[in-house]
Amino acid sequence: MANKYLLSEDQMPTSWYNLNADFPAPMAPPLHPGTLQPAGPADLAPLFPMALIMQEVSQDRYIEIPEEVQDIYKMWMPTPLYRAPRWEKALDTPAKIYFKYEGVSPAGSHKPNTSVPQAYYNKQEGITKLTTETGAGQWGSALSMACQLFGMELLVYMVKISYQQKPYRRSMIHTWGAEVIPSPSDTTNAGRAFLAADPDSTGSLGMAISEAVEVAAMNDDTHYSLGSVLNHVMHHQTVIGQEAMKQIADAGDYPDIIIGCAGGGSNFAGISFPFIGANIREGKKARIIAVEPAACPSLTKGIFAYDFGDVGKLTPLLKMHTLGHDFVPAGIHAGGLRYHGMAPMVSHALDLGLIEAEAYTQNACFQAAVQFARTEGIIPAPESSHALASVVNAAEQCKQSGEAKTILFNLSGHGHFDMAAYDNYLAGNLQDYAYPEEKVREAQASLPQVG
Ligand SMILES: *Cc1c(COP(=O)(O)O)cnc(C)c1O
């Protein structure tokens, strides 16, 4: 029996889906970090091209994908949807498990779905250079590939601990022609301040963002690019869910439960937002679950409030689930899930009761990932393994109740550059860590006071 559902190129989506058109209540606007008044398009113009700013504030349900972007998408899209019968058997569950696999992109994750259009729109506006931050290196590698395809320069601030621990993603970024600086660095005012406060700082995404934003703000030919969190990134990733909706229909099914891991929220938004739209507009009843690490629980323990996107307080204030912009994560292996905040669109969806959130510790995640690798072959990224832990939980509930539910999850990337993490798990050396409640209360005190 075929368990692989492929689309032809002419079935690929030609527009991105914008859940803002269907939210039953509007989102809170971003605020200017100085005035605390709603930030308008002009406030964002030093950092982003106007086309992306307009997508950021758009209420249109569909946003057309430029032809040049569609052409590059076709290098790896449509991505496959699979059924996982061997894993179902190992889990001894009546549930049917499907997964959308984003690891087939050249960078090995879903991130090129947004790095390509972001580079494209900047290039269209005459920008020649981008800056960005990267944690584990997945975003830096995806954007370096996109910039190379459009003949643009890229400077990547890479969280120092990952720069040291993940040399091969650094090598990928170099191979695709971009420059990498470990953050915090002495190349920016923000970085020098972080180093003055703590010369041994191992860095964080929030610090690296401050450095990248500062360089973009100071140079007219340079813009900044963010790989998750912002509305336009969520829209771009909906190619995942739009394709999956067609593919699971080809399989003769519709999901009862949809699961994605959530760091900044983009791959989760990608798989789920088209289905949330169907829940709202067509009365479908799919349960939608965002899964995060217990060590970085912005959705399950964070506060829904305005906060900065970075440690240096340079970014606009976003209303989101946050652990506080000063958050420095524990050294868990899911490097891509260690951001202090969560996408405002995902946070808003949780606040409206449109989605649920769960958190798992890393041993449970790696256990699920190893079982998956041994039954279905693919070795998941440590980030993606959080979605798998939730699938195991849902499949177990089906076993208890005897219900044959249909589960769809997003396998956001492969783990080929994270094998040291698997070595640690297999050797029994991984620590489980849950973020303490008192730290959440401490962070509350550092949140900006917004009237
Ligand atoms: C970056 C990354 C994530 C986390 O980012 P989101 O914006 O939450 O999707 C998850 N999985 C993989 C493979 C990643 O590279």
The ligand as an SDF file (V2000), in Angstrom:
LIG
                    3D

 15 15  0  0  0  0  0  0  0  0999 V2000
   13.5700   26.8370   13.5590 C   0  0  0  0  0  0  0  0  0  0  0  0
   12.9340   25.5150   13.6520 C   0  0  0  0  0  0  0  0  0  0  0  0
   11.8220   25.3010   14.4850 C   0  0  0  0  0  0  0  0  0  0  0  0
   11.2540   26.3460   15.3940 C   0  0  0  0  0  0  0  0  0  0  0  0
   10.7960   27.5140   14.7820 O   0  0  0  0  0  0  0  0  0  0  0  0
    9.2740   27.8030   14.5120 P   0  0  0  0  0  0  0  0  0  0  0  0
    9.2490   29.2010   14.0210 O   0  0  0  0  0  0  0  0  0  0  0  0
    8.5150   27.6370   15.7870 O   0  0  0  0  0  0  0  0  0  0  0  0
    8.8220   26.8400   13.4770 O   0  0  0  0  0  0  0  0  0  0  0  0
   11.2370   24.0410   14.4870 C   0  0  0  0  0  0  0  0  0  0  0  0
   11.7300   23.0320   13.7330 N   0  0  0  0  0  0  0  0  0  0  0  0
   12.8050   23.2040   12.9380 C   0  0  0  0  0  0  0  0  0  0  0  0
   13.3120   22.0370   12.1430 C   0  0  0  0  0  0  0  0  0  0  0  0
   13.4310   24.4490   12.8630 C   0  0  0  0  0  0  0  0  0  0  0  0
   14.4800   24.6170   12.0530 O   0  0  0  0  0  0  0  0  0  0  0  0
  1  2  1  0
  2  3  1  0
  2 14  2  0
  3  4  1  0
  3 10  2  0
  4  5  1  0
  5  6  1  0
  6  7  2  0
  6  8  1  0
  6  9  1  0
 10 11  1  0
 11 12  2  0
 12 13  1  0
 12 14  1  0
 14 15  1  0
M  END
$$$$
